[in-house]
Amino acid sequence: MNTNQTTGTECAPWCTNEDARGRADHTCMGDSSDCIELTAALDYLTLDEDGIESSFCFVTPVREADRRPGVSMTWEVGDHPEFRPRLTPGEARRIAAELVAAADLIEGGG
């Protein structure tokens, strides 16, 4: 386990952020999920002459200094700015369950 040399705070067991050890803000981050391509998002965008640069999402466990651990979701669609909501573990589970239920309903499984 890493200890922040500036604050003396212990890193979370899942922290892979080597920079967390010497920084006053002590942000622990775990490994991000694989990149999830967002092909459905392309239906709502007007393509420019160069096309869409990227449309993706990934999920990362995070604990910022003096905050409880949470789940960070990074969303980037085309040239729009990134959107990074922070969720509690309970909120993340609820969203995941609702996504599965909606996908099952669409595909006739629920």
C-alpha positions in Angstrom: 0.0 0.0 0.0 1.3 3.5 -0.9 1.5 6.3 1.7 1.3 9.9 0.6 4.7 11.4 1.6 3.1 14.9 1.8 0.0 14.2 3.8 0.8 10.8 5.4 -2.6 9.5 4.1 -2.7 5.9 3.0 -3.7 5.2 -0.6 -6.8 3.0 -1.2 -5.9 -0.7 -1.7 -7.0 -0.4 -5.4 -4.9 2.8 -6.1 -2.6 2.6 -9.0 -1.8 6.3 -9.2 1.9 6.6 -8.4 1.6 10.4 -8.4 -0.7 10.2 -5.4 2.2 9.6 -3.1 3.8 13.0 -3.2 0.9 15.4 -3.9 -1.0 17.4 -1.4 -4.3 16.7 -3.2 -3.7 13.0 -2.8 -6.1 11.6 -5.5 -6.2 7.8 -5.6 -7.3 6.3 -8.9 -7.6 2.7 -9.9 -7.2 1.1 -13.3 -9.8 2.4 -15.8 -12.1 0.0 -17.6 -11.6 -0.7 -21.2 -12.7 2.0 -23.5 -16.4 1.6 -24.5 -17.2 2.9 -27.9 -20.5 4.8 -28.0 -21.8 4.1 -31.5 -25.4 5.1 -30.6 -24.3 8.6 -29.7 -23.3 9.2 -33.3 -27.0 9.3 -34.3 -27.4 12.6 -32.6 -24.4 14.5 -33.9 -23.9 16.5 -37.1 -20.7 15.3 -38.6 -18.2 17.9 -39.8 -16.0 17.4 -42.9 -13.4 15.6 -40.7 -16.0 13.3 -39.1 -16.2 12.5 -35.4 -12.9 12.2 -33.6 -14.1 10.0 -30.8 -17.1 8.9 -28.9 -16.3 6.7 -25.9 -16.8 6.1 -22.2 -14.7 4.5 -19.5 -15.1 4.0 -15.7 -12.5 4.5 -13.0 -12.5 4.1 -9.2 -11.4 7.4 -7.6 -10.9 8.9 -4.2 -10.0 12.6 -4.1 -8.4 14.2 -1.1 -10.7 14.4 1.9 -13.6 12.7 0.0 -15.2 9.3 0.1 -14.2 6.8 -2.7 -16.4 6.9 -5.7 -16.8 5.9 -9.3 -15.8 8.3 -12.1 -17.3 7.9 -15.5 -15.6 9.8 -18.4 -17.8 10.4 -21.4 -16.6 12.0 -24.6 -18.8 12.4 -27.6 -17.4 13.9 -30.7 -16.0 17.4 -30.3 -18.1 18.0 -27.2 -16.3 18.5 -23.9 -15.7 15.6 -21.6 -18.4 14.9 -18.9 -17.1 13.3 -15.7 -19.8 12.5 -13.2 -18.8 11.1 -9.8 -21.0 8.5 -8.3 -21.2 6.7 -5.0 -20.9 2.9 -5.3 -24.7 2.6 -4.6 -25.5 5.1 -7.4 -23.2 3.2 -9.8 -24.9 -0.1 -9.0 -28.4 1.5 -9.5 -27.4 3.0 -12.8 -25.9 -0.3 -13.9 -29.0 -2.2 -13.0 -31.2 0.3 -14.8 -29.1 0.0 -17.9 -29.3 -3.8 -17.9 -33.0 -3.7 -17.3 -33.5 -1.2 -20.3 -31.3 -3.3 -22.6 -33.1 -6.5 -21.6 -36.5 -4.8 -22.3 -35.3 -3.7 -25.8 -33.9 -7.1 -26.6 -37.0 -8.9 -25.4 -35.4 -10.4 -22.3 -37.4 -8.6 -19.6 
